[in-house]
Amino acid sequence: MRLGYTWGSILVVVAASVTGDILVSLAMKQVGDLGHVYRERGFWCTVKAVMGNGTLWAGVCFMALAFFALLFALSWADVSLVAPASAALTYVGNALTAKVFLRENVDRRRWIAALLVAAGVVLVAG
């Protein structure tokens, strides 16, 4: 039962973290180059543009959910399993969702790295 809780919470960490990362990236692409916004409109307009973006706040909420799921996972399992597994699976998830949802170019080298990271998770979990 404890193993199910551990892997369930790790999957929640990964899903929430990947969702948060994608939403924050999308929000910053909506806002645009902060240096340009700052030069054109000044400091307070830059702050308003960032803080007024609902997509950013949704991403922050998902990141907070990932943090609390990580706390639950750490209460059920060792950090030597939880930390590498959640980080590695988040890395793989980020590569996949960046390719699919953000249409980013994920080259062969990044895919190989993601597969090696996933293989490391299998070794740690085994």
N, C-alpha and C positions, 0 to 999 in steps of 0.2 A: 504494500500500500504506500509506503514511504517513497519507494522508487517512482511510483506513478505521480505522487505529489511533486517530487523533484523535477522530473522531466516535463510535467504539465506546467509548472511554474517557469521552467527554462523556456518553454515554447511561448508562454505569455510574454516573457522578457523579450524574446527575439521578435515576436510579432509587433509588440508595442514599440520597441526601439526602432525597428525598420520603418514602421508607419510614421513615427515621430521624425526620423531623419528625412524621409521623403517629403513630408509636409513642410518641414523647415526649409529644405532645399527649394521646394516649389515656391514658398513664400518669399524667399530672398530673390528668386528669379523674377517674381512679380514686382518686387520693390525696385530691382535693378542695381546698378553699380552704386554702392554707398558713397564712394568718393565723388562720383558725378553728382549725385543727389545733394551731397553736402556743399559742393562748390556752387551748384545752381541755386539752391534754396536755403542753405544755412543749417546750423546744428539742430535747432528745434524742429524744423520741418523734416529733417532726416529721422530724428527720434520719433516724430509723429507717424511718418511713413512706415517705420518698422513696427512700432508698438500698436498701430491701428490696423495691422494686418491680421484678420481672423484666422487665416491659414497658419500663421506663425503660432498663434495661441493654441490652436488645435494640436499642432506638433509638440508644443511644450507640454500639453496635457498628456499626450501619449508617452512622452519621455518620462513624465512623473509616474505614470502607470508602470512603465518598465522598471523604474527604480524600486517601487514598492513590491513588484513581483520578484525582483532580485532579492529583496530582503526576505521574502517568504522562502525562496529557493535556498538561501543561505541558512535559514533556520532548520531546513530539512536535510541538507547535504553539505559536504565539505566544499570549501572555497576552491580547492584544487580541482574539483569537477565543475562546479557551477560557473566560475569565472571564465575558464577557457571555452567551455561548451557554449555559453551564451555569447561570448565575444566572437567566436569563430562562426557560429550560425548566423549571427547578426551581419558579419562581413559578407557571407555568402548571400544572405537575403538582400542586403543593400545592393550588391552587384546585380542581382536578378531584377529587383524592382526598379533600379535606376535605368536599366536597359528597357524594361517594358513600359513603365509609366512616365519616365522623364525623357525617354528616347536618347539617353546618353550613349556615347560610344564606349563600350566595354571591350577592350581588345583581348587577344588571345592570352597574353601574359597575365592579365587580371583573372581570366577564367581559370587558368592553370593554378594561379595562387589560391583562388577560392576552393578548387578541388583539393589542393594540398592541405589547406586549413581544415576542410571537412574530413579528410583522412586523419588528421591529427585529433579531431574530436572523437572519431571512432576508436582510436588508440587509447585516449584518455578514458573514455566511457567503458571500454572493454576490460 
